[in-house]
């Protein structure tokens, strides 16, 4: 309860009350989970990754940053996204563009699943943004890049995607 109170206070001060749910978020145990101890979490939410970076090795810092971000994000409101699909008809061909617009960042202000580097998050956001369009609007072709896509192997695991894969397959506890 101490940890929940402190993280809720931190979120309210740092990100504003609009990022804070009315009551603490409580997660139910998954079937077969071993509930012998509390999950791994920072001893104090005030010990931000950047404030203790000088005392940690590169790997320790990366692990602590992951744990700290997931801990804080777990007590924030969900993000709200508008997903848009546009079909563009050009003669007998139809082209499709997909994109999304973040209406409210919520927990994504702190942590995005599968993204370990800050620069990586910003690059992906820019790639998927569509301009404002209306139905029946005439579009001007700026360029056409013919690309052939081949099946690719799954990407290498990042720290975040490894944790997610372990959780999905029921290996260990979510905190480990």
Secondary structure, DSSP 8 states (H G I E B T S, - for coil): -HHHHHHHHHHHHHH-GGGB-SS-------TT---SS-----S-TTS-HHHHGGGS-HHHHHHHHHHHHHHHHTTB---EEEEEEEEEEETTEEEEEEEEEEEE-GGGGT--TT--SHHHHHHHHHHT------TT----------------------HHHHHHHHHHTT-S-TT-
